[in-house]
Amino acid sequence: MSAPRLEIDLDKIFHNARTLVERLADCGISVTGVTKAALGSPDIAATLLRAGVSGLGDSRIENIETMRSAGVSAPFTLIRSPMLSQTDEVVRNAGVSLNTEIDVIRELSRAGQRAGRVHGIVLMVELGDLREGIMPEDLPKVVGETLCLPNLVFKGIGCNLACRSGVSPDAENMAELSALAVAIETEFGATVEVVSGGNSANLAWALSGADTGRINDLRLGESVLLGRETLHREPIDGLHTDAIALVAEVIESKSKPTQPRGEIAQTAFGETPTAIDRGSISQVILAIGIQDTDPDGLSPPHGIEILAASSDHLIVESRDARVAIGAEMKFQLNYSALVRAMTSPFVQNVVKPETRRPAGFAQD
């Protein structure tokens, strides 16, 4: 089997997704399965749907096109604000999009007229993280115009936290989102069908027993694929953290000194390294690098320490034994490493098909 490769266990992804779907259902919250870290993988998308997610969300319309072309049938939501240059593609391929700019919403209306389609609009609200979102005081004006535009249907509101500034979802900001939904219904007589509270960072709040108010949707990706919450990257009880692993092949294995020889300048990526002389070590080089993944996001196997990386080389130290040329090493990944590995054309995806349903889950 070729390397480098991502080994993807669909049984474990199914288990993670189904577990979160069931836990959140007890809180009155449905799950939009986010496929962006999987590059719109039709296999993963189909697994999420079998696990019970209410729909699929992706930040790239190209990924949604890939899934649709592969025959994935689901409600699709574009979870990044549409580009003006792609409004026709958005209306053709996604039933709903998350929006913050009225100019884009107007163009989606025109694209809907051209295509003879009705497109759903969820308005994103800025609640403190300072990424995307309409300021709360400006929301009524945008809602009012959206309701008047042809070939659009106002679906609801949402927010995004913990992505840019690390602001945690809590009782206060979630209650504010719920209150905004109630205010819209009171002012406009419109139904706010969707109140999307956020992403995997919302899990601790949602599952804490707190009053979830009007929040009825979460957009989950990392927690499903990697089994971790995203505020502190702690494992989620009962979930698999090894559903996806990165495998790389050894191309050099030698005893080498730890102290460089010669005048030290910048590395290939502009860093000025420092080194502590520890004598000679068993140094191993793997055929993967910064071009393919985020080395800082890799967790090596026991007895291996990551020392450095360049574009195409990952340098590690083997503390237990000499490693043979052609041997493979398996690494666990964080979200950054996963996203970069998924998007590298040099990393193959090897999917282990679903073969069972975890104990305690009903068969589909």
C-alpha positions as CSV (number, residue, x, y, z in Angstrom):
1,M,0.0,0.0,0.0
2,S,1.4,3.4,-1.0
3,A,2.4,6.1,1.5
4,P,1.9,8.7,2.6
5,R,-1.8,7.9,3.2
6,L,-4.7,8.7,5.5
7,E,-6.3,5.6,6.9
8,I,-10.0,6.3,7.4
9,D,-12.2,4.0,9.5
10,L,-15.8,4.6,8.6
11,D,-17.1,2.4,11.4
12,K,-15.4,4.7,14.0
13,I,-16.7,7.8,12.2
14,F,-20.2,6.3,12.2
15,H,-20.0,5.6,15.9
16,N,-18.8,9.1,16.7
17,A,-21.5,10.7,14.5
18,R,-24.3,8.5,15.8
19,T,-23.3,9.0,19.4
20,L,-23.4,12.8,19.1
21,V,-26.6,12.8,17.1
22,E,-28.3,10.8,19.8
23,R,-26.9,12.8,22.7
24,L,-27.9,16.1,21.1
25,A,-31.3,14.8,20.1
26,D,-32.1,14.6,23.9
27,C,-31.4,18.4,23.9
28,G,-33.7,19.1,20.9
29,I,-30.7,19.8,18.7
30,S,-30.0,18.3,15.3
31,V,-26.6,17.9,13.7
32,T,-25.4,19.3,10.4
33,G,-22.4,17.0,9.5
34,V,-19.5,19.2,8.3
35,T,-17.4,17.6,5.5
36,K,-14.9,20.4,4.8
37,A,-12.0,18.7,6.7
38,A,-12.7,15.6,4.6
39,L,-12.6,17.5,1.3
40,G,-16.2,16.6,0.6
41,S,-15.5,12.8,0.8
42,P,-18.6,11.0,-0.6
43,D,-17.7,8.0,1.6
44,I,-17.6,10.1,4.8
45,A,-20.7,12.0,3.7
46,A,-22.7,8.8,3.2
47,T,-21.5,7.6,6.6
48,L,-22.6,10.8,8.4
49,L,-26.0,10.5,6.7
50,R,-26.5,6.9,7.8
51,A,-25.5,8.0,11.3
52,G,-28.5,10.4,11.4
53,V,-27.2,13.9,10.7
54,S,-30.0,16.1,9.4
55,G,-27.9,17.5,6.5
56,L,-24.4,18.2,5.3
57,G,-22.4,21.4,5.5
58,D,-19.3,22.4,3.7
59,S,-17.4,25.7,3.3
60,R,-16.4,25.1,-0.3
61,I,-19.1,24.8,-3.1
62,E,-16.6,22.7,-5.0
63,N,-16.8,20.0,-2.3
64,I,-20.6,20.1,-2.4
65,E,-20.4,19.7,-6.2
66,T,-18.2,16.7,-5.7
67,M,-20.6,15.0,-3.3
68,R,-23.6,15.7,-5.5
69,S,-21.8,14.3,-8.6
70,A,-21.0,11.2,-6.6
71,G,-24.7,10.7,-5.9
72,V,-24.9,11.8,-2.3
73,S,-28.4,12.9,-1.7
74,A,-28.9,15.3,1.2
75,P,-29.8,18.8,2.2
76,F,-26.6,20.8,1.6
77,T,-25.6,24.0,3.3
78,L,-22.7,26.2,2.3
79,I,-21.3,27.2,5.7
80,R,-19.0,29.9,4.5
81,S,-20.4,33.2,3.2
82,P,-20.8,32.8,-0.6
83,M,-18.5,34.7,-2.9
84,L,-20.3,37.0,-5.3
85,S,-18.5,35.3,-8.2
86,Q,-20.0,31.9,-7.2
87,T,-23.7,32.7,-6.5
88,D,-24.9,30.8,-9.5
89,E,-23.0,27.7,-8.4
90,V,-24.3,28.1,-4.9
91,V,-27.9,28.3,-5.9
92,R,-27.5,25.2,-8.2
93,N,-25.8,23.0,-5.7
94,A,-26.7,24.1,-2.1
95,G,-30.2,24.5,-0.8
96,V,-29.1,26.8,1.9
97,S,-26.2,29.2,2.6
98,L,-24.9,31.1,5.6
99,N,-24.8,34.8,4.8
100,T,-23.6,38.1,6.3
101,E,-23.7,40.6,3.3
102,I,-26.8,42.0,1.8
103,D,-25.1,42.5,-1.5
104,V,-24.5,38.8,-1.7
105,I,-28.0,38.0,-0.7
106,R,-29.4,40.2,-3.4
107,E,-27.2,38.4,-6.0
108,L,-28.4,35.0,-4.7
109,S,-31.9,36.2,-5.3
110,R,-31.0,37.1,-8.9
111,A,-29.2,33.8,-9.3
112,G,-32.3,32.0,-8.0
113,Q,-34.5,33.9,-10.6
114,R,-32.1,32.9,-13.4
115,A,-32.1,29.2,-12.3
116,G,-35.8,29.0,-11.4
117,R,-34.9,27.9,-7.9
118,V,-35.6,29.1,-4.4
119,H,-32.6,29.3,-2.1
120,G,-32.5,29.3,1.7
121,I,-30.8,32.0,3.7
122,V,-29.4,31.7,7.2
123,L,-28.1,35.0,8.6
124,M,-25.0,34.7,10.7
125,V,-24.8,37.1,13.7
126,E,-21.6,38.5,15.3
127,L,-21.6,37.4,19.0
128,G,-18.1,38.3,20.0
129,D,-15.6,36.0,18.2
130,L,-15.0,38.6,15.5
131,R,-15.1,36.4,12.5
132,E,-18.2,36.4,10.2
133,G,-21.5,37.9,11.3
134,I,-23.9,40.7,11.1
135,M,-23.8,43.0,14.1
136,P,-27.0,42.3,16.2
137,E,-28.3,45.9,16.0
138,D,-28.1,45.6,12.1
139,L,-29.9,42.2,11.9
140,P,-33.5,43.5,11.7
141,K,-32.7,45.6,8.6
142,V,-31.1,42.6,6.8
143,V,-33.9,40.3,7.8
144,G,-36.5,42.8,6.5
145,E,-34.8,43.0,3.0
146,T,-34.2,39.3,2.8
147,L,-37.9,38.6,3.4
148,C,-38.8,40.8,0.5
149,L,-36.4,39.4,-2.1
150,P,-37.7,36.9,-4.7
151,N,-36.5,33.3,-5.0
152,L,-35.2,33.3,-1.4
153,V,-36.6,31.9,1.7
154,F,-35.5,33.1,5.1
155,K,-34.6,30.0,7.1
156,G,-33.1,31.4,10.3
157,I,-30.1,32.7,12.1
158,G,-26.8,31.3,13.4
159,C,-23.5,32.2,14.9
160,N,-19.9,31.0,14.9
161,L,-17.7,31.1,18.0
162,A,-14.2,29.9,19.1
163,C,-12.7,29.9,15.6
164,R,-10.9,33.3,15.3
165,S,-10.7,34.6,18.9
166,G,-11.4,31.5,20.9
167,V,-14.6,32.9,22.5
168,S,-16.4,30.0,24.2
169,P,-20.1,29.4,23.7
170,D,-21.9,29.9,27.0
171,A,-25.3,30.6,28.5
172,E,-25.0,34.3,27.8
173,N,-24.1,34.3,24.1
174,M,-26.4,31.4,23.4
175,A,-29.3,33.1,25.2
176,E,-28.6,36.2,23.1
177,L,-29.0,34.2,19.9
178,S,-32.2,32.7,21.1
179,A,-33.5,36.1,22.0
180,L,-32.7,37.4,18.6
181,A,-34.8,34.6,17.0
182,V,-37.7,35.5,19.2
183,A,-37.3,39.2,18.3
184,I,-37.4,38.4,14.6
185,E,-40.5,36.4,14.9
186,T,-42.2,39.1,17.0
187,E,-41.2,42.0,14.6
188,F,-41.7,40.3,11.3
189,G,-44.1,37.5,11.9
190,A,-41.7,35.2,10.2
191,T,-40.8,31.7,11.3
192,V,-37.2,31.2,12.4
193,E,-36.9,27.6,11.5
194,V,-33.1,27.2,12.1
195,V,-31.2,28.6,15.0
196,S,-27.7,27.3,14.4
197,G,-25.7,27.7,17.6
198,G,-22.2,27.0,16.3
199,N,-19.8,24.1,15.9
200,S,-18.0,21.4,17.9
201,A,-17.0,24.1,20.4
202,N,-20.6,24.2,21.5
203,L,-20.7,20.6,22.7
204,A,-19.7,21.2,26.3
205,W,-22.4,23.9,26.7
206,A,-25.1,21.9,24.8
207,L,-24.5,18.7,26.8
208,S,-24.1,20.3,30.2
209,G,-27.8,20.3,30.9
210,A,-28.1,24.0,30.3
211,D,-31.3,25.5,28.9
212,T,-30.6,25.4,25.1
213,G,-33.4,27.8,24.4
214,R,-34.1,28.1,20.7
215,I,-30.8,26.6,19.5
216,N,-31.8,23.6,17.4
217,D,-28.8,22.9,15.2
218,L,-25.0,22.5,15.6
219,R,-22.5,22.2,12.7
220,L,-20.1,19.3,13.7
221,G,-17.0,18.3,11.9
222,E,-13.9,17.9,14.1
223,S,-15.7,16.3,17.0
224,V,-17.0,13.6,14.6
225,L,-13.8,13.0,12.7
226,L,-11.4,13.2,15.6
227,G,-13.5,12.6,18.7
228,R,-12.4,15.7,20.5
229,E,-14.1,18.9,21.7
230,T,-12.5,22.0,20.2
231,L,-12.1,24.4,23.2
232,H,-9.3,22.4,24.8
233,R,-9.0,19.5,22.4
234,E,-9.9,17.0,25.1
235,P,-11.3,13.6,24.1
236,I,-15.1,13.3,24.2
237,D,-16.2,10.5,26.4
238,G,-17.2,7.5,24.4
239,L,-15.8,8.6,21.1
240,H,-13.0,7.3,19.0
241,T,-10.0,9.7,18.6
242,D,-8.3,7.5,16.1
243,A,-10.8,7.3,13.3
244,I,-8.3,8.8,10.9
245,A,-4.6,8.2,11.0
246,L,-1.6,9.4,8.8
247,V,0.9,6.8,7.7
248,A,4.3,7.8,6.3
249,E,7.2,5.7,5.0
250,V,10.9,5.8,6.2
251,I,13.4,6.9,3.5
252,E,16.4,7.3,5.7
253,S,17.5,5.8,9.0
254,K,21.0,6.7,10.4
255,S,22.9,7.6,13.5
256,K,23.5,11.3,13.3
257,P,24.8,14.1,15.7
258,T,22.3,16.4,17.3
259,Q,24.5,19.5,16.8
260,P,24.6,21.0,13.3
261,R,28.0,21.8,11.9
262,G,28.7,25.2,10.3
263,E,27.4,28.8,10.5
264,I,23.7,28.8,11.3
265,A,21.3,30.9,9.2
266,Q,17.6,30.6,8.5
267,T,15.9,27.3,7.6
268,A,13.9,26.7,4.4
269,F,10.8,28.2,6.2
270,G,12.6,31.3,7.7
271,E,13.2,29.9,11.2
272,T,16.4,30.3,13.1
273,P,16.8,27.0,14.9
274,T,18.6,26.3,18.2
275,A,20.1,22.9,19.0
276,I,21.3,21.2,22.2
277,D,24.1,18.8,21.8
278,R,23.0,15.4,23.0
279,G,25.5,13.4,21.1
280,S,24.5,10.9,18.4
281,I,20.9,9.7,18.0
282,S,19.0,7.4,15.8
283,Q,17.5,9.8,13.3
284,V,14.8,8.8,10.9
285,I,13.4,10.7,7.9
286,L,9.9,10.1,6.5
287,A,8.6,11.0,3.1
288,I,6.2,13.6,4.1
289,G,6.5,17.3,5.0
290,I,5.1,20.7,5.5
291,Q,3.7,20.7,2.0
292,D,1.5,17.7,3.0
293,T,0.5,18.3,6.6
294,D,1.1,20.3,9.7
295,P,3.9,18.6,11.6
296,D,3.0,20.4,14.8
297,G,-0.4,18.7,14.7
298,L,1.0,15.1,14.5
299,S,1.2,12.8,17.5
300,P,3.9,10.1,16.9
301,P,3.9,6.5,18.0
302,H,5.5,5.5,21.3
303,G,9.3,5.9,21.3
304,I,9.3,8.4,18.4
305,E,9.9,12.2,18.8
306,I,9.3,14.7,16.0
307,L,12.4,16.9,15.6
308,A,11.9,19.0,12.6
309,A,10.3,19.2,9.1
310,S,10.9,20.8,5.7
311,S,8.8,20.8,2.6
312,D,9.1,17.1,1.9
313,H,10.9,15.6,4.9
314,L,9.7,14.8,8.5
315,I,12.7,14.2,10.8
316,V,12.1,12.2,13.9
317,E,14.2,10.5,16.6
318,S,13.7,6.8,17.4
319,R,14.5,6.2,21.0
320,D,13.7,2.5,21.2
321,A,15.3,0.8,18.2
322,R,16.8,1.3,14.8
323,V,14.0,1.7,12.2
324,A,14.3,-0.1,8.8
325,I,14.2,1.7,5.5
326,G,10.7,1.2,4.0
327,A,9.1,0.8,7.4
328,E,5.9,2.8,8.0
329,M,4.9,5.0,11.0
330,K,1.4,5.8,11.9
331,F,0.6,9.3,13.4
332,Q,-2.6,10.6,15.0
333,L,-3.6,14.1,13.8
334,N,-5.2,17.2,15.1
335,Y,-7.5,19.3,13.0
336,S,-4.8,21.4,11.3
337,A,-2.8,18.3,10.3
338,L,-5.9,16.6,9.0
339,V,-7.1,19.5,6.9
340,R,-3.7,19.9,5.2
341,A,-3.2,16.2,4.7
342,M,-6.7,15.8,3.1
343,T,-6.0,18.6,0.7
344,S,-2.5,17.4,-0.4
345,P,-2.5,15.6,-3.8
346,F,0.4,13.6,-2.5
347,V,-1.5,11.9,0.4
348,Q,-3.7,9.0,-0.6
349,N,-7.0,8.4,1.2
350,V,-7.5,4.7,2.1
351,V,-11.1,4.1,3.3
352,K,-11.9,1.1,5.5
353,P,-15.6,0.5,4.6
354,E,-18.3,0.3,7.2
355,T,-18.6,-3.4,8.3
356,R,-20.7,-3.2,11.4
357,R,-22.8,-1.0,13.6
358,P,-21.4,-0.3,17.1
359,A,-23.1,-2.2,19.9
360,G,-26.2,-0.4,21.2
361,F,-27.1,1.2,17.9
362,A,-30.1,0.1,15.8
363,Q,-29.4,-1.2,12.4
364,D,-30.3,1.1,9.5
